[in-house]
């Protein structure tokens, strides 16, 4: 056990040394994002369940869905990413480089989903894993304790959806990585994404104006 934790710690320190000094947001927005009308929000499939805050990622997922519903530009779909124009993954950061986690728990299986917003309530039904799920089935579904080397900051990644290769196998088209970026209930990551989209749309209008 000690040797395993030592290996994880060494890997974490290596990744920290390679990380960019400022990775808060950015990446220019392609036309597919500006034209998008549907979105699915997932917990990062690589994220384990923290033993100290087991609902952190699920709460972040719910908060992001509510913030997107309040924005109103993108319609939430509660099925696989191949049926949505965009796929967003969320992952809560933690203050520890290595934290104990529970593995074997599916991150994105939700039989019934209720998404409240300021304008109403959206209810979706999903039975088991969708046929076009963006994540492969776990090899071992029995829960077990482990250790995770993860980001210390909150992560919000936007991917192209649609047909073709699985969305999460593509490079993200926009990202926001920051401390408290998924903070409840205001969710700064969604606010920044909205600003980026609206700024890009204004620029697009200027360039196409006769």
C-alpha positions in Angstrom: 0.0 0.0 0.0 2.8 2.4 0.9 4.6 1.8 -2.3 1.5 2.4 -4.3 0.8 5.7 -2.6 4.4 6.7 -3.1 4.0 6.0 -6.8 0.9 8.1 -7.0 2.5 11.0 -5.1 5.5 10.9 -7.5 3.2 11.0 -10.5 1.2 13.8 -9.0 4.3 15.9 -8.4 5.4 15.2 -12.0 2.1 16.3 -13.4 2.0 19.4 -11.3 5.4 20.4 -12.6 4.2 20.0 -16.2 0.9 21.9 -15.7 0.6 25.3 -17.3 0.9 28.3 -14.9 -2.6 29.5 -15.9 -5.2 27.1 -17.3 -8.3 29.0 -16.2 -10.3 29.1 -19.4 -10.0 29.7 -23.0 -9.7 28.1 -26.3 -11.4 29.9 -29.1 -14.9 28.7 -29.9 -15.5 26.9 -33.2 -18.7 27.4 -35.2 -20.1 24.1 -33.8 -20.3 25.5 -30.3 -22.0 28.7 -31.5 -24.5 26.7 -33.5 -25.1 24.1 -30.7 -28.6 23.8 -29.3 -28.4 20.7 -27.1 -26.0 19.6 -24.4 -25.4 16.7 -22.0 -23.5 17.1 -18.7 -21.4 14.2 -17.4 -19.2 13.7 -14.4 -15.7 13.1 -15.7 -15.6 9.3 -16.1 -12.0 9.2 -14.7 -13.1 10.8 -11.5 -13.4 8.6 -8.5 -15.9 9.1 -5.6 -14.2 10.9 -2.8 -14.5 9.3 0.6 -14.6 12.7 2.3 -17.2 14.3 -0.2 -18.9 11.4 -2.0 -21.5 13.7 -3.6 -19.2 16.5 -4.7 -19.1 15.6 -8.4 -22.8 14.7 -8.6 -23.7 18.0 -6.9 -21.5 19.9 -9.4 -23.2 18.0 -12.3 -26.7 19.1 -10.9 -25.5 22.7 -10.4 -24.1 22.9 -13.9 -27.4 21.5 -15.4 -29.4 24.1 -13.4 -27.2 27.0 -14.5 -27.4 25.9 -18.2 -31.2 25.6 -17.9 -31.4 29.1 -16.4 -29.3 30.4 -19.3 -31.8 28.9 -21.7 -29.6 28.8 -24.8 -28.9 25.0 -24.7 -31.5 22.3 -24.2 -30.4 19.6 -21.8 -30.6 16.0 -23.0 -30.2 13.2 -20.6 -28.9 10.5 -22.9 -25.5 9.7 -24.6 -23.3 12.4 -26.1 -23.8 11.2 -29.6 -27.3 12.7 -29.4 -26.2 16.1 -28.1 -24.4 18.9 -30.0 -22.1 19.4 -27.0 -20.9 17.3 -24.1 -19.7 18.9 -20.9 -17.7 17.1 -18.2 -17.3 18.3 -14.7 -14.9 17.3 -11.9 -14.5 18.8 -8.5 -11.0 19.6 -7.4 -9.6 18.9 -3.9 -6.9 20.3 -1.7 -5.0 17.1 -1.6 -2.7 15.9 -4.4 -3.7 12.3 -3.7 -7.1 11.5 -2.1 -8.8 8.2 -1.1 -11.7 7.3 -3.4 -14.3 4.6 -3.9 -13.9 2.9 -7.3 -16.4 0.7 -9.2 -19.3 3.1 -8.9 -20.7 4.2 -12.3 -20.4 8.0 -12.5 -23.2 8.8 -15.0 -26.0 6.2 -14.4 -29.1 8.1 -13.3 -32.5 6.4 -13.6 -34.5 9.6 -13.1 -33.1 13.1 -13.3 -34.9 16.2 -12.1 -33.3 19.5 -13.1 -34.9 22.5 -11.3 -34.4 25.9 -12.9 -35.8 29.4 -12.2 -38.3 28.9 -15.0 -39.5 25.4 -14.1 -38.5 21.8 -13.6 -37.0 19.5 -16.3 -37.4 15.8 -15.7 -35.6 13.1 -17.7 -35.6 9.3 -17.5 -32.6 7.1 -18.2 -32.6 3.4 -17.6 -29.2 2.0 -17.0 -26.3 2.9 -19.4 -27.5 4.4 -22.7 -26.5 2.4 -25.8 -24.3 5.2 -27.0 -22.8 6.1 -23.7 -19.6 8.2 -23.9 -17.9 5.9 -21.3 -17.1 2.2 -21.5 -18.7 -0.1 -19.0 -16.5 -0.7 -15.9 -14.5 -3.9 -15.9 -15.3 -4.4 -12.2 -18.5 -2.9 -10.8 -17.9 -3.9 -7.2 -17.0 -0.9 -5.1 -13.5 -0.8 -3.6 -11.2 1.7 -1.9 -8.3 3.2 -3.9 -6.3 6.4 -4.3 -6.8 9.1 -7.0 -4.3 11.6 -8.4 -6.6 14.4 -9.5 -6.7 18.1 -10.1 -6.7 20.4 -7.2 -8.9 22.9 -9.1 -12.4 22.4 -10.4 -12.6 21.3 -14.1 -15.2 22.1 -16.7 -14.5 20.8 -20.2 -16.7 21.3 -23.3 -16.5 18.7 -26.2 -18.1 18.4 -29.6 -21.0 15.9 -29.6 -22.7 14.4 -32.6 -21.8 11.3 -34.6 -18.3 9.9 -35.2 -15.8 9.1 -32.6 -16.9 9.2 -28.9 -17.0 12.8 -27.8 -14.6 12.3 -24.9 -12.0 10.8 -27.1 -11.8 14.2 -28.9 -9.9 17.2 -27.6 -12.1 19.6 -25.6 -13.0 22.8 -27.5 -13.3 25.0 -24.4 -12.2 24.6 -20.8 -12.4 26.3 -17.5 -10.0 25.1 -14.7 -10.0 27.2 -11.6 -10.4 27.0 -7.8 -14.2 27.1 -7.0 -15.0 27.1 -10.7 -18.0 24.8 -10.0 -19.0 26.5 -6.8 -22.6 26.2 -5.8 -25.0 27.8 -6.6 -23.6 30.4 -9.0 -21.2 28.1 -10.9 -18.6 30.5 -12.3 -17.6 28.1 -15.0 -21.0 28.3 -16.7 -21.0 32.1 -16.4 -17.6 32.2 -18.1 -18.7 29.9 -20.8 -21.8 32.0 -21.4 -19.6 35.1 -21.7 -17.3 33.4 -24.2 -20.2 32.3 -26.3 -21.9 35.7 -26.3 -18.6 37.5 -27.1 -17.9 35.1 -30.0 -21.4 35.7 -31.3 -20.9 39.4 -31.3 -17.6 39.1 -33.1 -19.3 36.8 -35.6 -22.0 39.4 -36.3 -19.4 42.1 -36.8 -17.4 40.0 -39.3 -20.5 39.0 -41.3 -22.1 42.5 -41.3 -22.1 44.0 -44.8 
